[in-house]
């Protein structure tokens, strides 16, 4: 996809993130690009040279292959994500992984290396899966995120209706959830390797009567983790993520100066804007927005 707008900022931040993470162990960067028609490929070639100069292990694939029109968008995204994960399984075959290896999966976000590093360190790395909060005119990734009872999160602060977890979020503490993605997710590699989990495989294996046509390959992968008892899933509300600098800076400003007042108006906002059918558990919601 066309992603030139996130460069050269992305290149600088991904190198900086790799340097921070190398203090804790080996780092490998995998990028799979397909179908861009702007200068994305050019920027990735430049990034490749930088990573080589910095002695950072990487695999960058710029693929000109065109997916069949018979493949729907969700399955296409699953295929792309699986191709980005290919090096993980190769490294495992060469015995270069350990039990504590983690995968940091990034969408085309406006990358903040320090924020992602802090996300990795959530709960002293005691989790199976963790995400931040992503924003675009409100909380964004409601395709994937579910509270601890399986309900869709609200666009409006404090996002969660269940009282116990809502209090944690208001206190800026990690919140247990059933699933999340939110533009950037960190999860342990062990279940992927042990059970050969993939995005596409999760789509095929998890179709059921509640979700005959899945709306998110990321949600299905989270369900696969839970199936194998990797259920320690969290949202860290301190980690703010967006898809351009304007929305990120705006959200940082709002969180810093106005968050204490949000609770006063929360009941009114929920009454005006939150539709009742979004309150219930829904494995496969039809929401009026697209999030990959």
JONOR-V981179 format. One record per residue. SS is DSSP state (~ for helix, > for strand, _ for the rest). PSI is psi as a letter, one per 20 degrees, with the letter a starting at -180 (999 if undefined). Layout:
ss & psi
SS & PSI
SS & PSI
This chain:
ss & psi
_ & r
_ & o
_ & j
~ & h
~ & h
~ & i
_ & q
_ & j
~ & g
~ & g
~ & g
~ & g
~ & h
~ & h
~ & g
~ & g
~ & g
~ & g
~ & g
~ & g
~ & h
~ & h
_ & h
_ & i
_ & a
_ & q
_ & p
> & p
> & p
> & p
> & p
> & p
> & p
> & p
_ & j
_ & q
_ & j
_ & b
_ & j
~ & g
~ & h
~ & g
~ & h
~ & h
~ & h
~ & g
~ & g
~ & g
~ & g
~ & g
~ & h
~ & g
~ & h
_ & j
_ & l
_ & p
> & p
> & r
> & o
> & p
> & p
> & o
> & p
_ & j
_ & q
_ & p
_ & q
_ & q
_ & i
_ & i
_ & p
_ & r
~ & g
~ & g
~ & h
~ & g
~ & h
~ & g
~ & g
~ & g
~ & g
~ & h
~ & h
~ & h
~ & i
~ & g
~ & h
~ & g
~ & h
~ & g
~ & h
~ & g
~ & h
_ & j
_ & k
_ & j
_ & q
_ & r
_ & i
_ & j
_ & p
> & q
> & p
> & o
> & o
> & p
_ & a
_ & m
_ & r
_ & o
_ & p
_ & o
~ & h
~ & h
~ & g
~ & h
~ & g
~ & h
~ & g
~ & h
_ & j
~ & p
~ & k
~ & k
~ & k
_ & m
_ & r
_ & h
> & p
> & q
> & r
> & b
> & p
> & q
> & p
_ & n
_ & l
_ & r
> & p
_ & g
_ & m
_ & i
_ & h
_ & g
_ & p
> & q
_ & a
_ & h
_ & j
_ & j
> & q
> & q
_ & q
_ & q
_ & i
_ & q
_ & p
_ & k
_ & h
_ & p
_ & h
_ & p
~ & g
~ & g
~ & h
~ & h
~ & h
~ & g
~ & g
~ & h
_ & j
_ & k
_ & q
_ & p
> & p
> & p
_ & r
_ & h
> & q
_ & r
_ & f
_ & k
_ & h
> & p
> & q
> & p
> & q
> & q
_ & i
~ & g
~ & h
~ & g
~ & g
~ & h
~ & j
_ & l
_ & p
_ & r
~ & g
~ & g
~ & h
~ & h
~ & g
~ & h
~ & h
_ & j
_ & p
_ & a
_ & h
_ & h
_ & m
_ & h
_ & n
_ & q
_ & i
_ & p
~ & h
~ & h
~ & g
~ & h
~ & h
~ & h
~ & h
~ & g
~ & g
~ & h
~ & h
_ & k
_ & k
_ & n
_ & j
_ & n
> & p
> & q
> & p
> & o
> & i
> & i
> & o
> & p
> & q
> & a
_ & j
_ & r
~ & h
~ & g
~ & h
~ & g
~ & h
~ & g
~ & h
~ & g
~ & g
~ & g
~ & h
~ & h
~ & h
_ & i
~ & g
~ & h
~ & i
~ & h
~ & h
~ & h
~ & j
~ & g
~ & h
~ & g
~ & g
~ & h
~ & h
~ & g
~ & h
_ & o
_ & p
~ & h
~ & i
~ & i
_ & h
_ & r
> & p
_ & o
_ & i
_ & m
_ & q
_ & n
_ & q
_ & l
_ & q
_ & p
_ & p
_ & 999
